[in-house]
Amino acid sequence: MTPELVVQLARRSFEATLLLSAPLLIFSLVIGLLISIFQAVTSINEATLAFAPKIIAVMVAMIIFFPWMMTYMSDFTREIYSFIETMRR
């Protein structure tokens, strides 16, 4: 196994992690920001108010992006398995 292959594998792993988590984090961030603005406007200072909508937003994002996420992970897994053949040489 060459150092270049290890670096490429690490880079692709980080890239996959970032791409797969981005939609969920963005949904959660947007909902949290909207709830914070609502709390600031209405002067409601309840910490638990943002918790349930964020969970619901992440669940909705999972439902929306799950097909893409599964396809991406399947392709990434196939790529990793193809590296095994390269490493044997």
Backbone as a chain_set.jsonl record, in Angstrom:
{"seq": "MTPELVVQLARRSFEATLLLSAPLLIFSLVIGLLISIFQAVTSINEATLAFAPKIIAVMVAMIIFFPWMMTYMSDFTREIYSFIETMRR", "coords": {"N": [[0.855, -1.17, 0.0], [0.684, 2.069, -0.985], [1.821, 5.327, 0.104], [0.423, 7.374, -1.224], [-1.961, 6.137, -1.92], [-3.083, 5.696, 0.585], [-3.454, 8.338, 1.445], [-5.247, 9.202, -0.507], [-7.41, 7.502, 0.043], [-8.063, 8.334, 2.66], [-8.754, 11.003, 2.141], [-11.0, 10.673, 0.458], [-12.671, 9.386, 2.275], [-13.133, 11.372, 4.234], [-14.373, 13.231, 2.573], [-16.686, 11.828, 1.84], [-17.919, 11.596, 4.343], [-18.42, 14.312, 4.967], [-20.108, 15.063, 2.811], [-22.298, 13.358, 3.178], [-23.259, 14.073, 5.677], [-23.881, 16.738, 5.423], [-26.522, 17.594, 4.309], [-28.282, 16.956, 6.445], [-27.215, 18.408, 8.578], [-27.46, 21.01, 7.578], [-30.26, 21.294, 7.324], [-30.935, 21.098, 10.05], [-29.547, 23.315, 11.058], [-30.814, 25.49, 9.729], [-33.465, 25.274, 10.683], [-32.967, 25.6, 13.427], [-31.986, 28.232, 13.403], [-34.258, 29.646, 12.482], [-36.036, 29.108, 14.589], [-34.658, 30.352, 16.666], [-34.765, 33.018, 15.839], [-37.538, 33.376, 15.967], [-37.887, 33.024, 18.742], [-36.451, 35.22, 19.68], [-37.939, 37.346, 18.681], [-40.434, 36.987, 19.904], [-39.791, 36.974, 22.553], [-39.621, 34.598, 23.974], [-37.993, 32.486, 26.037], [-37.257, 29.657, 26.012], [-35.432, 26.811, 26.293], [-35.898, 24.228, 25.424], [-37.62, 24.454, 23.325], [-36.578, 24.52, 20.718], [-35.659, 21.984, 20.335], [-37.389, 19.736, 19.591], [-38.44, 20.558, 16.977], [-36.009, 20.561, 15.536], [-35.276, 17.859, 15.588], [-37.4, 16.777, 14.142], [-36.953, 18.075, 11.701], [-34.495, 16.951, 10.934], [-35.286, 14.306, 10.625], [-37.085, 14.579, 8.482], [-35.29, 15.47, 6.552], [-33.713, 13.178, 6.36], [-35.566, 11.4, 5.23], [-36.004, 12.663, 2.771], [-33.4, 12.777, 1.603], [-32.439, 10.183, 1.766], [-32.459, 8.188, -0.399], [-30.462, 9.24, -2.149], [-28.294, 9.292, -0.382], [-27.923, 6.566, 0.174], [-27.246, 5.602, -2.373], [-24.878, 7.012, -2.81], [-23.284, 6.005, -0.701], [-23.217, 3.293, -1.411], [-21.818, 3.406, -3.851], [-19.409, 4.442, -2.861], [-18.612, 2.334, -1.205], [-18.244, 0.308, -3.095], [-16.065, 1.453, -4.401], [-14.138, 1.373, -2.375], [-13.865, -1.392, -2.109], [-12.743, -1.914, -4.594], [-10.268, -0.811, -4.194], [-9.077, -2.718, -2.623], [-8.247, -4.729, -4.358], [-6.27, -3.288, -5.677], [-4.491, -2.866, -3.586], [-3.48, -5.383, -3.106], [-1.552, -5.789, -4.964]], "CA": [[0.0, 0.0, 0.0], [1.525, 3.253, -1.115], [1.331, 6.49, 0.865], [-0.546, 8.107, -2.03], [-3.229, 5.427, -1.821], [-3.609, 5.963, 1.925], [-3.917, 9.723, 1.453], [-6.451, 9.248, -1.34], [-8.476, 6.828, 0.79], [-8.448, 9.22, 3.76], [-9.432, 12.156, 1.559], [-12.324, 10.234, 0.006], [-13.477, 9.089, 3.463], [-13.565, 12.661, 4.779], [-15.305, 13.804, 1.616], [-17.957, 11.103, 1.97], [-18.519, 11.976, 5.627], [-18.933, 15.674, 4.848], [-21.231, 15.111, 1.881], [-23.456, 12.649, 3.721], [-23.806, 14.758, 6.849], [-24.222, 18.124, 5.097], [-27.955, 17.924, 4.232], [-28.899, 16.874, 7.766], [-26.74, 19.541, 9.362], [-28.023, 22.249, 7.03], [-31.657, 21.347, 7.756], [-30.952, 21.386, 11.485], [-29.08, 24.69, 11.237], [-31.846, 26.422, 9.27], [-34.58, 25.226, 11.632], [-32.497, 26.224, 14.665], [-31.929, 29.677, 13.187], [-35.629, 30.152, 12.431], [-36.598, 29.047, 15.954], [-33.981, 31.394, 17.447], [-35.347, 34.3, 15.448], [-38.881, 33.397, 16.547], [-37.752, 33.239, 20.19], [-36.003, 36.593, 19.916], [-39.042, 38.26, 18.362], [-41.527, 36.822, 20.868], [-39.203, 36.982, 23.902], [-39.784, 33.296, 24.629], [-36.66, 31.962, 26.325], [-37.39, 28.254, 26.384], [-34.35, 26.08, 25.629], [-36.381, 22.988, 24.818], [-38.501, 24.746, 22.197], [-35.906, 24.24, 19.453], [-35.22, 20.596, 20.277], [-38.307, 18.889, 18.813], [-38.427, 20.895, 15.544], [-34.75, 20.13, 14.92], [-35.357, 16.411, 15.382], [-38.331, 16.567, 13.034], [-36.287, 18.528, 10.477], [-33.489, 15.955, 10.558], [-36.019, 13.138, 10.135], [-37.572, 14.924, 7.146], [-34.116, 15.471, 5.67], [-33.345, 11.774, 6.128], [-36.528, 10.837, 4.282], [-35.787, 13.273, 1.454], [-32.073, 12.504, 1.05], [-32.009, 8.797, 1.968], [-32.062, 7.488, -1.641], [-29.158, 9.739, -2.605], [-27.272, 8.883, 0.577], [-27.66, 5.14, -0.03], [-26.53, 5.46, -3.635], [-23.512, 7.501, -2.603], [-22.561, 5.051, 0.15], [-22.99, 2.075, -2.197], [-20.714, 3.703, -4.77], [-18.19, 4.57, -2.067], [-18.233, 0.984, -0.762], [-17.661, -0.369, -4.264], [-14.746, 2.048, -4.627], [-13.241, 0.829, -1.347], [-13.579, -2.784, -2.482], [-11.823, -1.907, -5.731], [-8.944, -0.52, -3.641], [-8.518, -3.96, -2.069], [-7.523, -5.358, -5.455], [-5.076, -2.478, -5.916], [-3.564, -3.048, -2.461], [-2.878, -6.712, -3.159], [-0.429, -5.788, -5.92]], "C": [[0.902, 1.233, 0.0], [0.957, 4.396, -0.265], [0.289, 7.302, 0.093], [-1.924, 7.468, -1.948], [-3.892, 5.666, -0.46], [-4.174, 7.379, 2.001], [-5.201, 9.849, 0.632], [-7.637, 8.612, -0.618], [-8.976, 7.698, 1.946], [-9.219, 10.429, 3.242], [-10.845, 11.797, 1.116], [-13.237, 9.922, 1.191], [-13.994, 10.377, 4.098], [-14.596, 13.324, 3.866], [-16.677, 13.144, 1.728], [-18.667, 11.488, 3.265], [-19.136, 13.365, 5.552], [-20.161, 15.748, 3.945], [-22.479, 14.444, 2.449], [-24.072, 13.364, 4.919], [-24.302, 16.166, 6.537], [-25.729, 18.394, 5.015], [-28.639, 17.906, 5.602], [-28.49, 18.058, 8.631], [-27.323, 20.864, 8.873], [-29.487, 22.389, 7.43], [-31.744, 21.732, 9.225], [-30.545, 22.837, 11.761], [-30.157, 25.707, 10.853], [-33.019, 26.445, 10.246], [-34.174, 25.873, 12.954], [-32.431, 27.732, 14.557], [-33.327, 30.289, 13.164], [-36.269, 30.16, 13.819], [-35.955, 30.131, 16.825], [-34.53, 32.779, 17.118], [-36.745, 34.44, 16.036], [-38.826, 33.671, 18.045], [-37.32, 34.671, 20.497], [-37.136, 37.596, 19.683], [-40.131, 38.192, 19.434], [-41.061, 36.851, 22.32], [-39.5, 35.703, 24.681], [-38.388, 32.715, 24.811], [-36.742, 30.529, 26.841], [-36.36, 27.449, 25.593], [-34.845, 24.83, 24.914], [-37.259, 23.219, 23.608], [-37.859, 24.37, 20.86], [-35.572, 22.762, 19.278], [-36.102, 19.74, 19.374], [-38.339, 19.279, 17.329], [-37.136, 20.483, 14.842], [-34.766, 18.629, 14.644], [-36.271, 16.1, 14.205], [-37.686, 16.97, 11.706], [-35.244, 17.523, 10.009], [-34.171, 14.691, 10.033], [-36.566, 13.382, 8.727], [-36.423, 14.925, 6.149], [-33.657, 14.053, 5.367], [-34.279, 11.134, 5.105], [-36.279, 11.366, 2.877], [-34.485, 12.795, 0.82], [-31.63, 11.049, 1.165], [-31.658, 8.072, 0.669], [-30.698, 7.932, -2.16], [-28.036, 9.266, -1.683], [-26.92, 7.401, 0.39], [-26.893, 4.89, -1.32], [-25.076, 5.884, -3.477], [-22.694, 6.517, -1.775], [-22.289, 3.744, -0.587], [-21.833, 2.272, -3.172], [-19.388, 3.802, -4.025], [-17.704, 3.197, -1.597], [-17.635, 0.196, -1.922], [-16.259, 0.159, -4.555], [-13.724, 1.507, -3.621], [-12.871, -0.621, -1.681], [-12.647, -2.862, -3.685], [-10.4, -1.579, -5.281], [-8.284, -1.788, -3.088], [-7.715, -4.685, -3.153], [-6.226, -4.614, -5.754], [-4.035, -2.699, -4.828], [-2.865, -4.397, -2.515], [-1.664, -6.751, -4.059], [0.769, -5.082, -5.366]], "O": [[1.757, 1.405, 0.868], [-0.235, 4.423, 0.042], [-0.63, 7.858, 0.695], [-2.936, 8.166, -1.91], [-5.11, 5.818, -0.372], [-5.251, 7.592, 2.558], [-6.136, 10.534, 1.045], [-8.749, 9.138, -0.669], [-10.181, 7.786, 2.181], [-10.22, 10.832, 3.834], [-11.786, 12.546, 1.378], [-14.442, 10.165, 1.123], [-15.168, 10.461, 4.46], [-15.572, 13.906, 4.338], [-17.704, 13.822, 1.712], [-19.883, 11.683, 3.275], [-20.254, 13.574, 6.022], [-21.139, 16.417, 4.276], [-23.593, 14.915, 2.223], [-25.278, 13.268, 5.147], [-25.072, 16.731, 7.314], [-26.184, 19.366, 5.618], [-29.484, 18.756, 5.883], [-29.318, 18.641, 9.331], [-27.641, 21.739, 9.679], [-29.92, 23.47, 7.829], [-32.539, 22.594, 9.6], [-31.144, 23.502, 12.607], [-30.381, 26.677, 11.578], [-33.512, 27.516, 10.597], [-34.958, 26.617, 13.541], [-32.776, 28.44, 15.503], [-33.552, 31.34, 13.764], [-36.963, 31.111, 14.18], [-36.638, 30.759, 17.635], [-34.734, 33.605, 18.008], [-37.1, 35.501, 16.548], [-39.62, 34.455, 18.565], [-37.78, 35.262, 21.474], [-37.263, 38.578, 20.415], [-40.685, 39.219, 19.826], [-41.887, 36.758, 23.227], [-39.616, 35.73, 25.907], [-37.681, 32.481, 23.831], [-36.344, 30.237, 27.968], [-36.411, 27.41, 24.363], [-34.269, 24.422, 23.905], [-37.615, 22.261, 22.921], [-38.567, 23.935, 19.951], [-35.234, 22.335, 18.174], [-35.59, 19.078, 18.471], [-38.269, 18.388, 16.482], [-37.167, 20.096, 13.674], [-34.32, 18.183, 13.587], [-35.949, 15.256, 13.369], [-37.856, 16.281, 10.7], [-35.123, 17.271, 8.81], [-33.677, 14.072, 9.091], [-36.515, 12.492, 7.878], [-36.567, 14.436, 5.029], [-33.255, 13.757, 4.242], [-33.831, 10.408, 4.218], [-36.334, 10.612, 1.906], [-34.459, 12.446, -0.36], [-30.541, 10.709, 0.703], [-30.636, 7.388, 0.629], [-29.878, 7.106, -2.56], [-26.961, 8.886, -2.146], [-25.747, 7.031, 0.443], [-25.988, 4.057, -1.354], [-24.162, 5.206, -3.946], [-21.544, 6.228, -2.106], [-21.229, 3.146, -0.402], [-20.97, 1.404, -3.302], [-18.365, 3.307, -4.498], [-16.501, 2.936, -1.595], [-16.635, -0.502, -1.753], [-15.367, -0.609, -4.915], [-12.582, 1.219, -3.98], [-11.714, -1.023, -1.553], [-11.841, -3.788, -3.78], [-9.435, -2.014, -5.909], [-7.059, -1.901, -3.092], [-6.626, -5.194, -2.886], [-5.204, -5.232, -6.05], [-2.836, -2.718, -5.106], [-1.751, -4.528, -2.008], [-0.831, -7.649, -3.938], [1.796, -4.991, -6.039]]}, "num_chains": 1, "name": "protein.A"}
